[in-house]
Each structure stands twice: as C-alpha cells, then as structure tokens.
Amino acid sequence: MNESENKVITTHDADEDSRNQEIKIYVNGEIVHRDEAKVSVYDSGFMLGDGMWEGMRLYNGTWAFYEEHMDRLYNSCKAVCLDIGLDRDGMAEALRMTAEANNMTTDVHCRLMVTRGVKVKPFQHPSLSRSGPTLVIIMEHSKPVNRLKSRGIRLASVPQVRGLPHSQDAKFNSHSKLNCVIACLQAEAAGADEALMLDPHGFVNTTNACNFFIVRKGEVWTSSGDYCMNGVTRQKVIDLCRANDIPVFEKNYSLYEAYGADEAFLTGTFGAQTPVYDIDGRIIGEGTAGPVTHRIRQLYADLVKENTAS
C-alpha cells in the first residue's frame, strides 16, 4: 500500500458536502438550524448515555428497510422502559418533516436519537428524568467515499471484547458506546482503521462499528449472533445468501479462520458491504472486494432498489 492508502479511514467516511453546513435538525418537535440544535447538559443521554438510536438511509424519498429499523428502535426502548412519546405514525411524520425541511430525497443518512430526557438532578436513577424523552433527528447529505468500495479496511484484533448479554447486550443500539470507543482507540494505536472485537469466549464477533463476515472456499461465515450487534444489514445479507444459494453460516470461529479467509467484509447501514484489506497485518485475499463480496453487494443493491421503489 502506498502512503495515501495508509491513511486511516473508517466505514463511515463520506464525501464532503457543503450543504450539510446549513442543515435543519429536528429537536423535540421543532425544526431548527444545526447551529441552534441543542439539548440540556442535564439530558440523560449527555450525562449517562441513557438512550437508543437508529441509523437509516434515504433512497428516492423512501427509508430503506424502515420497518426493520423501527422494530429494533421500539423494541430496544421497550426493553429499557423508555417511552419514546411517539407512535410509529408520529415517528414517520417527524422524519418526513425533517427531510422536507432539508429538501432531501436520496443519498441521505439519518441518525435518529432518543434519550430518557432531562434530569432534575445530575445523578443516575431513571426516575430523575421527569420531563419526557428527548428526540433528535439529524439528516445529512451523505455518500460513502469511493475508496470504501475498492481499498479495504485495515482491522486490528483488540483486547476490548463484546460483553455478555447480562452485562450490556450488544443488541441494544445504545448511546452508551464507550466499549466501542475504547476498542477503536486500541485499533488506532495498532495502526489500523477499525477494531475487530472478539466475544467473551475468544471467537470473532464484530468490529467497533459494523458486523463482520468472512468467505472461505465459497462459504460465507459470520458470528453466531449471540454477542453481536442486531444489524439490519447483517440480517439482509444472511437472508440474501440463503435465497440465492450462497452457503452462509452463523457460527463460532476464531482469528485462525479469519486470517486464512479468501475474503472479508463489513456490513452496516451506511457503507452496505465494505471490504477488508487486512487483519493484524495479514492481507485477506487480494485486499479488495472478492467475487463473493461483489455478488452480495449487487444482490443487496438490488434489494434496496426493490425496497425503496415506491
């Protein structure tokens, strides 16, 4: 790799778009300029990371896999007794208002965030959040940089692990991301772009930001799912493989199998399928998207078009 290729990139690197300096943001029912979008320092999300979020993509005026994202959001909030304050129709209207205010129809990324709201005292107990939830919707004009499709991500396996479900279940898209931030710092210290995190038993799990897949002899492998993020894109890739006669397995496997993979890629709402260049200095295949990754990428692109055709 040359010097430019050695520059750290992430699976969320996007092309610069000057329009994002003037975007309008939804904050608790109001649409305001980004410079005026503020929440209280007493907000439970700021103080404790007490909240849930969703990342979604807008294509041709339609949110891709919208129902699946809403299922995850509402289920996660229910599990932690967080009343969003809007039903699904109300949430759809909030998203519509925000997109319309920004004249956005496609190549848009949304981060929808819900917290338990403002506290009356700066302490932990949920009962101190008494004014109702905080809901923020940020939409940006956002396209993944081209190099994410060609030059693979460099990964480093790190000491920070994905925890047990009774510690903090990784299936929560929680604002509490310190675990992943620490993993990201460890990967950066190792000279990698992102962290490859193991589960509590030492099996390969996810990266700090995305779900992880390898390809070995035409078979697609991903983690068992017991300790990984509840990725919408991850599930779509598994479903596409099953529907198109691509052998796919959710299973335990170690770094040994990952190092020897023919291909590896990450999945996420923003980058879809991002190839892996190397893991701990071991180049994976040719270091770019291989034939199976290319096929899955096309199948996924077709699925997005079908899902957002309306």
N, C-alpha and C positions, 0 to 999 in steps of 0.2 A: 504494500500500500504506500502511496506517496504521501507527502506532507499534508496536502489538503484532505486526503482520505483519513488521516489520523485525527482530524478534528473531531471532538466529541459531538455526537448527535443523539437525539432521543427519538422515541417513537411518536412524539408529539410535535416535532419540528414542522413548522408551517411556513409557507411563503409569506413575506411581509405584505401587508395590505393597509394602505394609508387610511382607508375607510374606517378601520377599527378605532382610530383616534376620536371618532365622532359618534360612536355607537350609543344607543339608548338602552338602559338596563331596567328590568322590572324589579322593584323593591316593594314588597307588601302591597301590591295593588296599584302602585304608581309607576309610571314610565319616566325615567329621568336620565339626563346626560351622564355618561360614565364618570365625569368629574364630580357629580353630585350624588353618586350612588354610594351610600354609607349605611353602616349598621353600628349599633351601640357597642362600646367597649364592654358593656355588661352582657352582651349576647352570649348565650351558652355555646354557640359554635366557636366564637372567638376565644372564650375562656377555657373550654374543655374539649373542643372538637365533638360536641354533642349534636350530631346531625347526620343526615344522609344526603347523597347527591346522585345525579344521573348525568351521563354524557351521551348526547344524541347528535345525529347528523340529519340535516335537512336537504332533500333532493327534490327539485321540481315542485316545491311547495308542500312536500309530504315528509313527515318524520319517519325514517327507516325503522322498521320493527318497533313501532310505537307501543303497541300493546305489551310486548315483552318488557320494554323498559319501564312502563307503568306498573306492571306486575311486580317487578323487582323493587321499585321505589316504595309502593304502598305496602308490600309485604314486609320490607325492612323496617319501615316506620311503625307498622303494627307491632312487630316483634319487640321494639323498644318503647312501646306505649307513647309514640309521638304522633299526635293528631295534626295532620297536615293543614287542616282547616279548609280544604277544597276537595270536592269530589272530582272524579275523572273529567267530567264535563267542564268543571271550573278550571281545572289544570289545562285542559285543551284550549280554553278561551284565553288564559294567561299567556300561553305560548303563542297563540295566534296574534294577540295584541302586540307582543314583543317583536315578532317577526314583521308585522305590518308597520310598526313604528320605525323599523330599520330598513324597510323596503327590501327584505331578504327573502329569497326563494330557493336558492340552491348553493352548494358548496359552503354550507354554514355549519358551524359546530356550536352546540349549546351545552352549557353547564348549568344544570338546574339544582339548586341547593335549598335544603330545608333544615332549619335548626329548631331546637326546643324554645327558642326565643329569649327575650331579655330577662335577666335575673334581678331580683330585688336586693340581693346581696351577692358579693363575689365569692360564692362557695359552691360546692359540688352538687348538693342534693337537687334532684329534678324538681321537687316541689317549690323551689325558689324561682322557677320560671313560670310566671303567672299572667303574662300579658298576651299569651298565644304565640304561635310559631312565627319564625321569620322565613319568608320565601323570597329567594333571589333567583332571577333568570338572566344569565349572561349569554348573549349570542354574538359570535364573531364570524366575519368572512374568513374562511379558513380552508386551505388546501394543503395536504401533505407535500413537503418538498420532494422533488423528483428523485433525489438520491436515496430516499427511503424505499423506492421500488427497485433500485439497482444495487447500490452499495449496502451490504448487510450491516446489521447492528453488531457491535462487539459486546459480548457478555462476560462477566466475571462471576463465578460462584462465590457467595459471600457467607460469613458466619451467621448473619441475621436470618432467622427462619420464619416461615409461615406457622403461626401458632395453632394450638389445639382449639377446636370449636368452643369449648367451655372457658377458654381464655378470652379470645375475641375472634369470633367466627369470621373467617376471610370472606364469607359470602355477603357480609354487610358492606355496601358501598359507603363506608362511614367517613365523616370528616376527620376522624382520628387516624391519620396516615403516618404517624411518627415511625412506626415499624418499617414502612416502605422507604421513608426518607433516610433512615439510618442505613438500610440496605443500599440505597442509591449512593450515599456518601462512601460506603465501603467499596462499591464498584468504581467510583471515580478515583479513589485512592489507588486502586489496582490498575488504572489506566484504561478502563472500559467505559462504554457508553451507558450501560444499564446493568442491573444486578440480576443474576439468576439465583432465585431463592429455593431452598430445599424445604421439605416438610419436617415435622418433628422426628421422623424416623430416618432421615437422610436421603429420601427419594426426591427426584427432581419435581418441582412444583410449578412456579410461575416466575416471571420477572417482577421487579418492583412496581411495574405499571400495567403489564399485559399478561395474558395467558400464553403458554409456551407449548409448541408442538415440535416433534422431530419426525423424520421419514427415514425408515430403514428397510431396504430391499422392497420398496413399493408400499410398505405399510406405514400408516400414519399413527403415531403414538402421542398421547397426551396424559397428563396426570390422572389419577383415579377420581379426582374431583372432591375428595374428602376434605382437603385443606386449601383449595384454590378459590380464587375469585369466581363469582357466579356470572361469568361473562356471557353476554348475549351473543357476541360474535363467535366466541368459543363454541357455543351450542349450535349455532348455524353451520359452522364448519363441520362439526361432527355429523349433523343431520345431512349435509350435502354429500359427505363421503359415503354415508350409508345408502343414500338414494342413488348414487352414481357408481356403485360397485368399486369404491376405493376402500380397501381394508383399513378400518380405524379401531383403535383400542384405547380405552381409558384404563390405565394400569399403573402400577408402581414400576419405576425404572430408575437406574442410578446414573451418576455422571459418566460412568464407564460406557453405557449405551449412548448417552448424549454426545460424548466426544467422538464416537465412531459413526455417528449418523451421516447419511448421504445428503440430507437437507435438514434445515431447521427454520422455523418461522414463528413470529409472534402474532397474536390476534388481539384486536381492540376496535372499538367503535371508530376512532379517529383514523388509524392507519390501515385498517382492514387486516391485511396479511403483510407483515414486514419480514424480509429475510434476515437470517443471522449469518454474519461473516465468520466469527469465531467464538469459542467458549474457552476461557482461560488460556488463550493463545493457540488453541487447536483449531485450525481452519476447518469449517464444516463444508464438505463437498467442494464446490468451486468458490464458496464465499459469497454467492449471489443466489437469487431465487432459482431453484431447480425445476425440473419438469412437473413434478407433483405439485409443488407450490404454485407454479404458473397455472396449472389446471384448476386448482382450488380457487385461486384468485379470480379466474374467469367465471367459474361457477358462482362465486359469491357476488361478483359484479352483476351477473345476470339476475340473481335473486333480488338484489337491491332494486334493480330496474323494475322487476315484476312487482315487488312490494310497494314501490312508490309510483307506479304507473298512473294512479288516479290523480 
